[in-house]
Amino acid sequence: MFAVRNEDSALDIVQDSMMKLAEKYGDRPKEELPMLFQRIIQNTIRDFYRRSKVRSLWTTLLSSFSSGDEDEHDPLETIAIESGTYTPNTPDGQLLQSQLLEIIEEEIKSLPARQRQAFLMRYWEDIDVAETAAAMGCSQGSVKTHCSRATHTLAVALKAKGITL
């Protein structure tokens, strides 16, 4: 069994699980509800950790380009690099990182529109599945599929260019 150490995340997981139980299984006999709830909460926790793993992978990769300032930094915008607020260790480092950013940005741009939209909303803007689905006008399953395909496509494209995550 997984443990969620962040209290806010744990409360969100419980709330999402309770909503799923009420929406999908509200008509079931009350004797079945505890077992159904246990299974739903386990699956919701697994989904939380899967999302966290993918989000962590991308944010770790992209955050390595930040300047270390306290201000928010968008690594896909190369303005900080061009304006001189970013100070890499060497000129070679700056060149390599700006080239890598350009490659990542181009690969994200080359994704199909729905995959790009889902990927950026979920992993860049940190919007949950339900809100992303509502904003995109599709089901939560479609959002998950778009994100999975986008992540796979980006990983394959970057690996083909010699970039390993």
N, C-alpha and C positions, 0 to 999 in steps of 0.2 A: 504494500500500500504506500502511496506517495503522501508526502506531507507538504502542505503549502505554508511557508513560513511568513509570508506577507499577509497581514490581517485583512487588508482591503481586497487583495486578490482572492483570499479564502472566502470572504463574504460574497464577492461577486460570483464565485463558483457555486456556492450554496444557493444563492438567489437564482442563477441561471438553471441549476438543476431542479429547483422547486418549480420554476416556470415550465420546464420541459415535462416534469411529472404531471403537473396540473393540465397542461395543454394536450398531452398525448395519451395520458393514462387516467384521467379524471373519472372515467366511466367504469373503471375496474373495481372489483371488490376491495374493501379497505384492508383485508388480510394480505393482499398481494403488494400493496404499496410500499412497505418497508424494503422488500427485496428489490423491487423496481427502482426505488430511490437510491439504494446502495449501488446498483449497477450504473444508473445515470450519473451519479456523482463521481464514480470511479472513471467513467468515460470522459466526463467533463474535465477532471483533473489531468487525465492523459492528454486531452486536447490542449489544455493550458500549457503543459510542459513541451508538447510538440511545437506549438506556436512560439513559445519562449526560446526554444532551441534555434528555430529558423530565424527569428528576429535577432537573437544574439549573434548568430553567424553574420548576418548582413550588417548589423550596426557595429559589430567589432571590426569588420573589414573596412567599412566606410569611416568609422570614427578614428581610424589610424591616420586619417588625413586632416584631423582637426588641429587647430593651432594651440590648443591647451588653454585658451581663454575661457573665462566664465560664460561669455556670450554663447548663444546657440549658434551652431555652425552647420551649414548645409554643404556637405562635401560634393554634392552634384553641381553646385554652383561654384565655378572656378574663380569667381570674383575675388575671394579672399586671397587666393594664390597670386592673382594678377596685381592686386593692390599692394602687395608687400606685407600684409598683416600676418602671413604665414611664413615662418622662418624655419625651413628644413635644415638638417645638419649640414648638408652639402648641396652644391648646385646640381650634382648628379641626382641626389635624392629628390630634389624639387622636380627635376625633369621626369624622372621615373614615376613619381606620384601623380604628376599632372597628366602624363600619358595614360596611366592606369585609370584615373578618373574619367578621362575622355572615352576610353574603351568601355568602362562600365556604363557611362551615360549613353553611349551609342547602343549598347546591347539592350538597355532598358527601353530606349526609344524604338528599337526594332521589334519589341514584343507586340503581339496583337493588342489592340486598344483595350479590350476588356481585361486581358491578363495584366497589362501595365497598370490599369486603373486599380484593379484589386490588389496587386502587389504593393503599389505605392501607398494605398490607403491602409492596408493591414500592417505592413512592415516599416513603412517610412513615417506615416502619420500615427501609427499605433491605435487605429480604430478597430473596435471589435467586429466579429463576424456579422452580428445582427445589424449593427449600424452601417457597415459596408454594404450588406445586402440591400438594406433599405435605400441607401444612396444610389446604388447601381440599378435598383429596380429588378432584382433577381433573388433567387433563393439563397439561403446560407450555404447549401451544398454547392451551388454554382460558384460562390465566392471561394470556397475551399478548393474546388477544382481549378479555378483560374490561378489562384496563388500557388498551388502545387505545380501546375504546368509552367508558370512563370519562373519559379525557383529552379526547376529542373532545366528549363531552356537556358537560363542565365548561367547556371553552373556548367552545363555542357559547352556553351559558347565561350565562356572564360577559360575553361580547361583547354579547349581547342586552340586558344591563343597563348597557352603556356602559363595561365594564371591559376594557381591552385588556392583553394580556400581552406 
